[in-house]
Amino acid sequence: MKIPPHTANIEPNRPEDGEALPRFGLFDVLVFAVWFGVLSGLAGIAFLRLKGFIGGDAVYLRCHTMWMSPLAGALVMGVVGLAVLPVIWRVSSPVAVRIMFVVLASLSFLSVLVLESARFDRIHFSARLILSIGLAVFLQRLIARRAQAFERFVRRTTIGLVLLVLILTAAVGGWQRLKEHR
């Protein structure tokens, strides 16, 4: 079967020679969802803290925010990843990585853009959505040639990100208790 030139970068999952290309499965989707969810949660926290430091706005975050925001991000990304899973199963692994990256990175960028509603009040939600999709597509183009390397990077750093959230949660909670006992 010849692939038309305009779709040459999309490889079907079952080539003619009988060998199935590696598939992007449920576990891969969940790993990507956790990675993007934790990153978007931490980015949201960092954005709010940076807003407080630079803008002078009083931003009060409870110690539970450190684990609740990444967890909520991972859950939202997991639901969206499961919704995209039937599409992912039909394409080869490198293309699946690119699709998952665009979908989950768009949500990550959108979550940070929605947080900053006071300063971007004049920007409509649809403009924020288009901006987040554009940023995700741009970054996807950068990783397109190294999709397998990016997939390995995500697999290797997911546990580290989860451990970072646990350590930050313990540190912030410990700091709060230390301040209470003084």
Buried (B, 14 or more C-beta within 10 A) or exposed (E): EEEEEEEEEBBBBEEEEEEEBEBBBEEBBBBBBBBBBBBBBBBBBEBBEEBBEEEEEEEEEEBEBBBBBBBBBBEBBBEBBBEBBEEBBEBBBBBBBBBBBBBBBBBBBBBBBBBBEEEBEEEEEEEBBEBBBEBBBEBBEEBBEEBEEBBEEBBEBBEEBBEBBEEBBEEBBEEEEEEEEE
